[in-house]
Amino acid sequence: MSESVRRYVIIGNGFAGTTCAEQLRKIDAAASIIMFADEPYPLYNRIALPPMLRKQVTEAKVIIRDVAWHEKHTIDLRLSTRVDAINHEGKTVIAGGKEYPYDALLVATGGRPNPSEFPGAAGASNIYNFQYMSDTKAISESLETAKTAVSVGGSFIAYELAEAFVSRGVQTHWLIRGPRFLRRMLDEISGELLDEAARADGCTIHYNDEVKEFVRSNGVVTKVITTQGTEIAADCVGIGLGLTINTELVHGTPIEVGTGIKCDDRLETAVKGIFAAGDAAEFYDPTADMHYRMGTWNNAGAHGKVAAANMAGGDVRYHDVPEYSSKIFSEQTITQFGLSPEYRNDLTMVRSIEPEKKWYRALWFREDKLVGGLLIGKGNRAGKRRYLDAIKAKTPFAESEREALLHWHADQ
Ligand SMILES: Cc1cc2nc3c(=O)[nH]c(=O)nc-3n(C[C@H](O)[C@H](O)[C@H](O)COP(=O)(O)OP(=O)(O)OC[C@H]3O[C@@H](n4cnc5c(N)ncnc54)[C@H](O)[C@@H]3O)c2cc1C
């Protein structure tokens, strides 16, 4: 290899890592690009795992980049190969006992799901997390014969599990430790709307309750006993108790770790030449003027692009308002953008509810600036573009002007 060929190494082949590889190849046709993946699959669409579990899409449709695509773009994809260490001084990564030198390195390692640690959980064969393709296949097989299933947790993943159980015709219970789903973001009113949607689809939610113990027979959970004393028969248990971010590779380097791998708005860490992206990155957002982590598909892709530009010597800033949308059971949809009380506890709020339409809006302000919002209800997303523009532009709003923003029902 010629001395002038630039060497890029990417750890993690999720949407952040693979987008970065694709972008690097566009920028530099001659560069060496090695991407390590500890899973056995090329890029699959993680957000299509719930529809796959509901049997609405096939595995073939969920895999969005095949091995041939990597070969065509001369991206050296090392599947089932875990990176064990980064030598930031020698500028190499170590995998399978070999050292791979880099000129620029991306750490896009995402997170791993927290396991259930309730009594009776260890080693049970029918308790599942829901993060990987392999989890999806295992849960799907279990649902072929399950009659009753329990989802545990107040997170989006616990919701996706509950919804999949319902849609597969399995009697579904959902245990939420707090008073509502997404309790740090939703209030009582919005929580009630989503509760209605769950009940309309036949899902039973148990609030302020959690697992006390799993009762097992021959290593298989047969029953969940809750802290409130309810006993629920269970053939399949899904766990949605959050992620532990895969930051271990940068421990022992000067790179700071907070809720994720700390980086600036160019996604570069404190060690020059090492970048972070996607779920693993705690990035600086100049719009919000703070560091935070954002676990969404669009954010991972946008990070991949910005990281690639900067790894190749550019100076591109990540300047976007993160957002995501999801349907909630068959009756509801939720759209969230920017910051919410999940990220800061010093935000003020205005909100509106239209009960007949089952619509809810909340807008959050930090001092006089709009910083985020939540739109619940089918057909209640119009106006979102204006909000995003106002957040990006840091438009100031006096207190007296804020209620009127709730009536932005068109994008201009
Ligand atoms: C079931 C589910 C549903 C979701 N639904 C939505 C949705 O509706 N909307 C939305 O916006 N987001 C959703 N998300 C979140 C979204 O999928 C993630 O934010 C996004 O995929 C993160 O991409 P990433 O590339 O940062 O990380 P990941 O996709 O987590 O990729 C990181 C990869 O790195 C690998 N890795 C880790 N350590 C190493 C190592 N040492 N060596 C080699 N490889 C390593 C991991 O195994 C993994 O394959 C969902 C997630 C899940 C699990």
The ligand as an SDF file (V2000), in Angstrom:
LIG
                    3D

 53 58  0  0  0  0  0  0  0  0999 V2000
  -35.8240   -2.6810   18.4690 C   0  0  0  0  0  0  0  0  0  0  0  0
  -35.3610   -1.2710   18.1990 C   0  0  0  0  0  0  0  0  0  0  0  0
  -36.2320   -0.3490   17.6440 C   0  0  0  0  0  0  0  0  0  0  0  0
  -35.8230    0.9460   17.4000 C   0  0  0  0  0  0  0  0  0  0  0  0
  -36.7040    1.8320   16.8470 N   0  0  0  0  0  0  0  0  0  0  0  0
  -36.2980    3.0830   16.5460 C   0  0  0  0  0  0  0  0  0  0  0  0
  -37.1870    3.9970   15.8890 C   0  0  0  0  0  0  0  0  0  0  0  0
  -38.3500    3.6980   15.6210 O   0  0  0  0  0  0  0  0  0  0  0  0
  -36.6890    5.2360   15.5740 N   0  0  0  0  0  0  0  0  0  0  0  0
  -35.4140    5.5980   15.8440 C   0  0  0  0  0  0  0  0  0  0  0  0
  -35.0180    6.7080   15.4950 O   0  0  0  0  0  0  0  0  0  0  0  0
  -34.5590    4.7590   16.4770 N   0  0  0  0  0  0  0  0  0  0  0  0
  -34.9670    3.5160   16.8330 C   0  0  0  0  0  0  0  0  0  0  0  0
  -34.0960    2.6520   17.4470 N   0  0  0  0  0  0  0  0  0  0  0  0
  -32.7420    3.1260   17.7900 C   0  0  0  0  0  0  0  0  0  0  0  0
  -31.8230    3.0570   16.5780 C   0  0  0  0  0  0  0  0  0  0  0  0
  -31.9320    1.8090   15.9610 O   0  0  0  0  0  0  0  0  0  0  0  0
  -30.3850    3.3360   17.0130 C   0  0  0  0  0  0  0  0  0  0  0  0
  -30.3350    4.6470   17.5550 O   0  0  0  0  0  0  0  0  0  0  0  0
  -29.3700    3.2370   15.8820 C   0  0  0  0  0  0  0  0  0  0  0  0
  -29.5130    2.0490   15.1620 O   0  0  0  0  0  0  0  0  0  0  0  0
  -27.9520    3.3500   16.4480 C   0  0  0  0  0  0  0  0  0  0  0  0
  -27.0070    3.1220   15.4550 O   0  0  0  0  0  0  0  0  0  0  0  0
  -25.4490    3.0510   15.8180 P   0  0  0  0  0  0  0  0  0  0  0  0
  -24.7670    2.7800   14.5140 O   0  0  0  0  0  0  0  0  0  0  0  0
  -25.0520    4.2320   16.5990 O   0  0  0  0  0  0  0  0  0  0  0  0
  -25.2870    1.8180   16.8070 O   0  0  0  0  0  0  0  0  0  0  0  0
  -25.6910    0.2290   16.6790 P   0  0  0  0  0  0  0  0  0  0  0  0
  -26.7430    0.0850   15.6540 O   0  0  0  0  0  0  0  0  0  0  0  0
  -25.9280   -0.1720   18.0490 O   0  0  0  0  0  0  0  0  0  0  0  0
  -24.3630   -0.3910   16.0810 O   0  0  0  0  0  0  0  0  0  0  0  0
  -23.2050   -0.5850   16.8360 C   0  0  0  0  0  0  0  0  0  0  0  0
  -22.5710   -1.8830   16.4140 C   0  0  0  0  0  0  0  0  0  0  0  0
  -21.2460   -1.9450   16.9490 O   0  0  0  0  0  0  0  0  0  0  0  0
  -21.0010   -3.2600   17.3780 C   0  0  0  0  0  0  0  0  0  0  0  0
  -19.8790   -3.2400   18.3340 N   0  0  0  0  0  0  0  0  0  0  0  0
  -19.9110   -2.8110   19.6270 C   0  0  0  0  0  0  0  0  0  0  0  0
  -18.6870   -2.9590   20.1920 N   0  0  0  0  0  0  0  0  0  0  0  0
  -17.8710   -3.4850   19.2380 C   0  0  0  0  0  0  0  0  0  0  0  0
  -16.5010   -3.8810   19.2240 C   0  0  0  0  0  0  0  0  0  0  0  0
  -15.7130   -3.7360   20.2940 N   0  0  0  0  0  0  0  0  0  0  0  0
  -15.9940   -4.4220   18.0880 N   0  0  0  0  0  0  0  0  0  0  0  0
  -16.7810   -4.5660   16.9820 C   0  0  0  0  0  0  0  0  0  0  0  0
  -18.0900   -4.2030   16.9290 N   0  0  0  0  0  0  0  0  0  0  0  0
  -18.6300   -3.6710   18.0510 C   0  0  0  0  0  0  0  0  0  0  0  0
  -22.3440   -3.6490   17.9850 C   0  0  0  0  0  0  0  0  0  0  0  0
  -22.4680   -5.0380   18.1530 O   0  0  0  0  0  0  0  0  0  0  0  0
  -23.2940   -3.1160   16.9300 C   0  0  0  0  0  0  0  0  0  0  0  0
  -23.4730   -4.0460   15.8930 O   0  0  0  0  0  0  0  0  0  0  0  0
  -34.4950    1.3450   17.7170 C   0  0  0  0  0  0  0  0  0  0  0  0
  -33.6110    0.4160   18.2860 C   0  0  0  0  0  0  0  0  0  0  0  0
  -34.0300   -0.8800   18.5230 C   0  0  0  0  0  0  0  0  0  0  0  0
  -33.0650   -1.8810   19.1230 C   0  0  0  0  0  0  0  0  0  0  0  0
  1  2  1  0
  2  3  1  0
  2 52  2  0
  3  4  2  0
  4  5  1  0
  4 50  1  0
  5  6  2  0
  6  7  1  0
  6 13  1  0
  7  8  2  0
  7  9  1  0
  9 10  1  0
 10 11  2  0
 10 12  1  0
 12 13  2  0
 13 14  1  0
 14 15  1  0
 14 50  1  0
 15 16  1  0
 16 17  1  0
 16 18  1  0
 18 19  1  0
 18 20  1  0
 20 21  1  0
 20 22  1  0
 22 23  1  0
 23 24  1  0
 24 25  2  0
 24 26  1  0
 24 27  1  0
 27 28  1  0
 28 29  2  0
 28 30  1  0
 28 31  1  0
 31 32  1  0
 32 33  1  0
 33 34  1  0
 33 48  1  0
 34 35  1  0
 35 36  1  0
 35 46  1  0
 36 37  1  0
 36 45  1  0
 37 38  2  0
 38 39  1  0
 39 40  1  0
 39 45  2  0
 40 41  1  0
 40 42  2  0
 42 43  1  0
 43 44  2  0
 44 45  1  0
 46 47  1  0
 46 48  1  0
 48 49  1  0
 50 51  2  0
 51 52  1  0
 52 53  1  0
M  END
$$$$
